[in-house]
């Protein structure tokens, strides 16, 4: 082989391995609603049928192949998160699981939309009945919980994230932002009208936190350690509602939402990557060392419409094999 041909093959190979958007799982038979990367070889995706029949969705990626597991319930799973050495998922009818399929008792029949655990071992689970009531549970990795829902909560809580045991944020319907300071939950004014929901709150540190949502149009807020304010980038003026947000260790945020919306960057410097990989509605996203997994599908279609789900990826090529 000539030196010139060898160099050409090396250049082609290098280009093929450069980070890019792809769609490794384009046609799941369930909606994919949440994803978490514990590492590049430890990725979990959950979701479900949303009333169209069949059990919930649990997928695990080990860096080589996707493994599909039966969670043992037909409850759709809305969120997944690391809890200590384990991974937990929560969903419909008060369902909570140690993945892939070990039930946890929550003493509620409301839908559970979010779960998060501190490094100290405190676990928060949130949910509720939309337009009627909210649920906030606080407990430990042993699966014992106390209901700490503020009295008079009239909307569901959707997600929870914290920087530490005494710095936890919860978001939900009616533009709700609730803060835990280690001793009490306090409502914080988000500046939003009561008809605008916040779907996800997520951050990197106590002074770098995002909350996203909207009703038709995008809402994106940022917390700098002192106050919440709308992101001023012009790009957000034309986007549909945002459903998910994640922040990398270096402070790079990625926000996803309706019609395949994918926006990446930092306040004042976001770029639109929506045209890549998929235009399906995206519900959640995870980013770790620049690698991105984002998931969604036709979760807005009314039941019992047949469900479809997608997993999109940014990084080097990964497998589409599901075992």
Order of alpha helices (4+ residues) and beta strands (2+ residues): alpha-beta-beta-beta-beta-beta-beta-beta-beta-beta-beta-beta-beta-beta-beta-beta-beta-beta-beta-beta-beta-beta-beta-beta-beta-beta-beta-beta-beta
